[in-house]
Amino acid sequence: MSTPSLVEHISSANQSTLDISHALLKNALDSVDQFNALSLAFARNILAEQVDAGKKLLAARTLPELFALPGALLQPQFEHFIAFVRGSQEIAGDARSELLQLLESRHGELNQSLTSALEHYGKTSGNSEIALAAVKSAISAANSAFENTSRAVRQVANLADSNLSAATTSAVRSTGTTSQTRKKAA
């Protein structure tokens, strides 16, 4: 059984890079497709709400009926907007999760391939233990930095998601309170 040559290692690394590029592009295109579908649904819903609002405005016969309409007309549109924001957040979160999973899995494969190549080089060359130890130490430091960065990115993303969810919930509550106040005043 022969050990893989340097050419085979380079070819394998190139194939891996091509696979990663394909997966990243597919992830990006899937996310854009989902966002476009969400945007189109949002536009359709808002258009339908605008048509209904116009009909209600034209149907108002008295001044109190006319003054009672703005809150009732804006509430459904605001709810569609909140749904759009939440959907956008979900699409971005899913894309981010898939991207991190892909990068982490490929990072492990790259480490394994690099370690294999270094061991092969160590076996075929003469006095290279010091150089190999230095390269392995650098790889270990890079792995540690990658893990720390990955952990930090996840924490920031989770914090941003929770802040956006809290802001959306707060906006929905305040709008609900405002519309209830308007109904009581009318």
C-alpha positions as CSV (number, residue, x, y, z in Angstrom):
1,M,0.0,0.0,0.0
2,S,1.6,3.3,-1.1
3,T,1.1,6.6,0.6
4,P,-0.6,9.4,-1.3
5,S,1.7,11.7,-3.2
6,L,1.8,15.4,-2.9
7,V,-0.1,15.7,-6.2
8,E,-2.9,13.6,-4.8
9,H,-3.1,15.8,-1.7
10,I,-3.3,18.9,-3.8
11,S,-5.9,17.4,-6.1
12,S,-7.9,16.4,-3.1
13,A,-7.7,19.9,-1.6
14,N,-8.8,21.4,-4.9
15,Q,-11.7,19.0,-5.1
16,S,-12.7,20.0,-1.5
17,T,-12.4,23.7,-2.3
18,L,-14.7,23.1,-5.3
19,D,-17.2,21.3,-3.2
20,I,-17.2,24.0,-0.6
21,S,-17.7,26.7,-3.2
22,H,-20.6,24.8,-4.7
23,A,-22.2,24.3,-1.3
24,L,-21.8,28.0,-0.4
25,L,-23.3,29.1,-3.7
26,K,-26.2,26.7,-3.3
27,N,-26.8,28.0,0.2
28,A,-26.8,31.6,-1.0
29,L,-29.1,30.9,-3.9
30,D,-31.6,29.0,-1.7
31,S,-31.6,31.8,0.8
32,V,-32.2,34.4,-2.0
33,D,-35.0,32.2,-3.4
34,Q,-36.7,32.0,0.0
35,F,-36.3,35.7,0.6
36,N,-37.8,36.5,-2.9
37,A,-40.8,34.3,-2.2
38,L,-41.3,36.0,1.2
39,S,-41.0,39.5,-0.4
40,L,-43.5,38.6,-3.1
41,A,-46.0,37.3,-0.6
42,F,-45.5,40.4,1.5
43,A,-46.1,42.7,-1.5
44,R,-49.3,40.8,-2.4
45,N,-50.6,41.0,1.1
46,I,-49.9,44.7,1.4
47,L,-51.5,45.4,-2.0
48,A,-54.6,43.5,-1.0
49,E,-54.7,45.4,2.3
50,Q,-54.4,48.7,0.5
51,V,-57.3,47.8,-1.8
52,D,-59.4,46.9,1.2
53,A,-58.4,50.1,3.0
54,G,-59.5,52.2,0.0
55,K,-62.8,50.4,-0.1
56,K,-63.4,51.0,3.6
57,L,-62.4,54.7,3.2
58,L,-64.9,55.1,0.4
59,A,-67.6,53.3,2.3
60,A,-67.3,55.6,5.3
61,R,-70.5,57.8,5.5
62,T,-70.0,59.8,8.6
63,L,-67.1,61.7,10.2
64,P,-66.8,59.3,13.2
65,E,-66.6,56.3,10.9
66,L,-63.9,58.0,8.9
67,F,-61.8,58.9,12.1
68,A,-62.1,55.4,13.4
69,L,-60.6,53.9,10.3
70,P,-56.9,54.7,10.5
71,G,-56.0,52.4,13.3
72,A,-58.1,49.6,11.9
73,L,-56.6,50.0,8.5
74,L,-53.0,50.1,9.7
75,Q,-53.1,47.2,12.1
76,P,-53.3,44.4,9.4
77,Q,-50.5,46.1,7.4
78,F,-48.4,46.3,10.5
79,E,-49.0,42.6,11.2
80,H,-47.9,41.7,7.7
81,F,-44.8,43.8,8.2
82,I,-44.0,42.0,11.4
83,A,-44.5,38.6,9.7
84,F,-42.2,39.8,6.9
85,V,-39.5,40.8,9.5
86,R,-39.8,37.5,11.3
87,G,-39.7,35.5,8.1
88,S,-36.6,37.4,7.0
89,Q,-34.9,36.8,10.3
90,E,-35.7,33.1,10.1
91,I,-34.3,32.8,6.5
92,A,-31.1,34.7,7.6
93,G,-30.7,32.5,10.7
94,D,-31.2,29.3,8.7
95,A,-28.6,30.4,6.1
96,R,-26.2,31.4,8.9
97,S,-26.6,28.0,10.6
98,E,-26.1,26.1,7.4
99,L,-23.0,28.1,6.6
100,L,-21.5,27.5,10.0
101,Q,-22.2,23.8,9.8
102,L,-20.6,23.6,6.4
103,L,-17.5,25.6,7.4
104,E,-17.1,23.6,10.6
105,S,-17.3,20.2,8.8
106,R,-15.0,21.3,6.0
107,H,-12.6,22.7,8.6
108,G,-12.3,19.3,10.2
109,E,-11.8,17.6,6.8
110,L,-9.1,20.2,6.0
111,N,-7.3,19.6,9.3
112,Q,-7.4,15.8,8.7
113,S,-6.0,16.2,5.1
114,L,-3.3,18.7,6.2
115,T,-2.2,16.4,9.1
116,S,-2.1,13.4,6.7
117,A,0.0,15.5,4.3
118,L,2.4,16.6,7.0
119,E,2.8,13.0,8.3
120,H,3.5,11.9,4.7
121,Y,6.1,14.7,4.3
122,G,7.6,13.8,7.7
123,K,8.1,10.2,6.6
124,T,9.5,11.0,3.2
125,S,11.9,13.7,4.2
126,G,15.0,13.6,6.4
127,N,15.5,15.8,9.4
128,S,12.2,17.7,9.4
129,E,10.9,17.1,12.9
130,I,11.4,20.7,14.1
131,A,9.7,22.1,11.0
132,L,6.8,19.7,11.3
133,A,6.4,20.4,15.0
134,A,6.3,24.2,14.2
135,V,3.7,23.7,11.5
136,K,1.5,21.4,13.7
137,S,1.7,24.0,16.5
138,A,0.6,26.7,14.1
139,I,-2.3,24.5,12.9
140,S,-3.3,23.9,16.5
141,A,-3.3,27.6,17.2
142,A,-5.4,28.3,14.1
143,N,-7.8,25.6,15.1
144,S,-8.2,27.2,18.5
145,A,-8.7,30.6,17.0
146,F,-11.3,29.2,14.6
147,E,-13.2,27.5,17.5
148,N,-13.2,30.7,19.5
149,T,-14.3,32.8,16.6
150,S,-17.1,30.3,15.7
151,R,-18.3,30.4,19.3
152,A,-18.3,34.2,19.4
153,V,-20.2,34.4,16.1
154,R,-22.9,32.1,17.4
155,Q,-23.2,34.1,20.6
156,V,-23.5,37.4,18.7
157,A,-26.0,35.8,16.3
158,N,-28.1,34.5,19.2
159,L,-28.0,37.8,20.9
160,A,-29.1,39.6,17.7
161,D,-31.9,37.1,17.2
162,S,-33.2,37.5,20.7
163,N,-33.0,41.4,20.5
164,L,-34.9,41.4,17.2
165,S,-37.5,39.1,18.6
166,A,-37.9,41.2,21.7
167,A,-38.2,44.4,19.6
168,T,-40.8,42.8,17.3
169,T,-42.8,41.5,20.3
170,S,-42.6,44.9,21.9
171,A,-43.8,46.7,18.7
172,V,-46.7,44.3,18.4
173,R,-47.7,44.9,22.0
174,S,-47.5,48.6,21.7
175,T,-49.5,48.6,18.5
176,G,-52.1,46.4,20.1
177,T,-52.3,48.8,23.0
178,T,-52.6,51.8,20.8
179,S,-55.4,50.3,18.7
180,Q,-57.3,49.3,21.8
181,T,-56.9,52.9,23.1
182,R,-58.3,54.2,19.9
183,K,-61.2,51.9,19.9
184,K,-62.1,53.0,23.5
185,A,-61.8,56.6,22.5
186,A,-64.1,56.1,19.6
